[in-house]
Amino acid sequence: MSSDSSRLDRRTAIKWMLAATATAAITDRPAFGQQAAAPATKGYGTDPLLNQEYAPGAFWPLTMTDHQRQTAAALCGLIIPAEGKIPSAADLKVHDFIDEWISSPYPDQQGDREVVLSGLAWIDTEAGKRFGKDFAQLSHQEMCAIADDICHAPEAKPELATGAKFFARFRDLTTSGFFTTPQGMKDLGYIGNVPLAEFKDPPREVLAKLGLV
């Protein structure tokens, strides 16, 4: 997990969220008690401009408290840890991306808002029950002990079903955010949008199949 507690620049975070909207995994949202109040804002409309410099707070206030953000960062870092030259999801501040995501006033994001906020409270409570500490204060082994019990919903114990549903959605958001960063794309080996030094003709058998020769 990153030791840097500074926030990601909101201009960057909002652009990141807009770019990831089309690629974030869409799954069934579980129900988590009383719904959190939605932000009173209309957002950016149906056709956001990705090349515009959005000012912090231009569309919606952020949702997470400092404590929730610390919990989210710890969980992001656990789900995608640093490996070699690739930083962890927490190092890339994916938790700020998730905060921006759940703060926006759209149906999918608002469903995730309730899931994420209630789930962060749940995992803190579970950490307190097991180890007497908040989740962000746990050792790596202690975090893994909780995550291992909720990382596969079909095998989770009935009393952990709520946590398992939260973990599934939070993992989707974490991976969606991580793999839309340059570092995440590099980790995947994605080389799109890169100019070629030279362009080779397609194989003749391919052209023949297409009826072009």
N, C-alpha and C positions, 0 to 999 in steps of 0.2 A: 504494500500500500504506500502511496506517496506520502512523504512527510510535509509536503508543501500544502498549506491550508488556504492559500490564496484562491480566489475565484477565477474562473475562465472569463475573459473579456466577453461581455454580453453581446456585442456585435458579432463576434465569432460564434458564440453559442446559438444565437437565433438563426444565423445562416446555416449552421450545422444542423439544427433541428429541421429547418425547411427542406434542406437537401435530403435528409434521412426519412422524411415523411413517406415517401413513395416506396422505401425499401424496408421499413420497420415491419417485423412480423406481426400479423394480426391473428390473435387467438381469442378464445372465449374468455370473457372477464368474469372472475368469481365475485360473489357478493361478500362484502366485508362490513357488516353492521351499518351504522349511520353514515350517510354520505357526507363527505367533506364539502364545504361551501365552495362553489365555483367562482372563479375570478370574474368581476363585473367589467368585462371588456369585450369588444367585437373582434379583436384580433387583426390579422393582416388581410382578410378577405380571401377570395377564391383564386387569385392569381398573384402571388407574392413575387417581388423582383429580387432575385438572388444577388444582383450586382449593386443593390442599394445599401448605403451605410445606415443601418438601423441603430438608433440611439438606445442606450439602456433604458428600459422602462417604457419604450415607445408603444408597446402593445399590451403588456400584462405584467403585473408584479410577480416576482418569484415566490415560490410556495414554501420550500423547505426551510426549517429553522437550522441554526448551526449544528445542533445535535443530530437532527435528521440527516443533514448533509454528511456528517462524520460517519454515521451508520451506513449510509448509501455508499460512501467512498470505500469503506472497509469491505463491503460486500462486492462492489465492482472489482476491487483488487483481488479478492478471493476467486471470483468467477473467471477472470482473465488476468493471471499474474504475469509479471515480467518474465521474458524468456530471451536469453541472448541479448541482442541489440534492440529487441522490440520491447517497449515499455508496457507496464500494466494498464488496465483500463482506468485505474485510479490515477496513475501518473498522467494519463491523457485527459483527465477530468471528465470522464464519461458521466460521473454523478451530476456534474453541472448540466450536461446535455439532458439527463433524465429530469432534473429540476425544471429546466426550460420546457421540456416536453409536457410534463404534468401540469404546468402552470398555464398552458395555452387553452383557450375556451372552445375546443372542438369536441365532438362526441367521443371519438376514439381516445383522444388524450384525456378527456375528463373521466372516462371509464378507468383509465390507467391511474389517474390521480388518486382515486379512492383505494385501488389495489395497492399502490406503492406506499401511500401514507399509513394505511392500516397495517400493511405488511412490515414496514420498518418498525412500527410499534410492537408488533407481534414478535419479531426476531430479537428485539431488545428485551422483551419480557422473558422469552425463552432462555436467553443468555443469563438473565438474572436468576431464573429458577435453577439452572444447571450449575452455574459458576459464580454467581453473586456479583457479576459485573455487567456493564453494558457491552453490546456486541463489539463495538469498535475497540474496546479495551482487552478483548480476548487474545490469547496467543493464536498462532496459526493452527495449531492442533485442535484447540478448543472451537475455533470457527468451523473447522472441517468436521468436527463431531456433530455439529448442528446441521451443516449443509449436507452431509452424507445422509442424514435422516429425512431430508425433504427434497433432495435433488431429483427424485423420480417419483412423481405423484402416485402411480399405480401401486408402488411398493411401500408408500408411507403409511405409518400407523394411523388409525382413524383420528386419534387426538392431535395428529400433526397435519391433517389434511389442509387446514387453512394455510399453514406455513408453506406447504408444498405447492399450492396454487399460486401463492405470492411469488415463490422462488422461480417458478416456471416463467411468469410474466416478466419479472425483474431480469432474469437471465436473457430473455428475448430482447429487452430494451438495451441491456448492456452490450450484447453482441451486435445489435443493429447500430448503436452509437460507435462502438469500437471499430467495426469494419467499414465505416464510412470515413474514417480518418486516413490520411496518407500512410501512417505507420501500420494501421490495420490492413490496408490494401497491400502493402508491401509484405506483410506476414502471410497473406493469402497467395502471394505471387502474381497478383493482378498487374498487368503491364499495359492496360488500355490507355488511350489518350497520350501515347508517347510517339513522337515522330520517328519514322524508320529511316535508317541510313541509306537503305536501298529497297526497292520494291521488286520482288521476283514474280514472274508470270506464274499463274496457277498451273498445276500439272495438266498435261493434255487430256488425261483420262477424265479429269473433273470437267474440263471444258466440253469434252465430247458428251458426257452425261447430260450436260446442260444444253446440248445442241448448238454450241458456239463454235465448233470447228467441223 
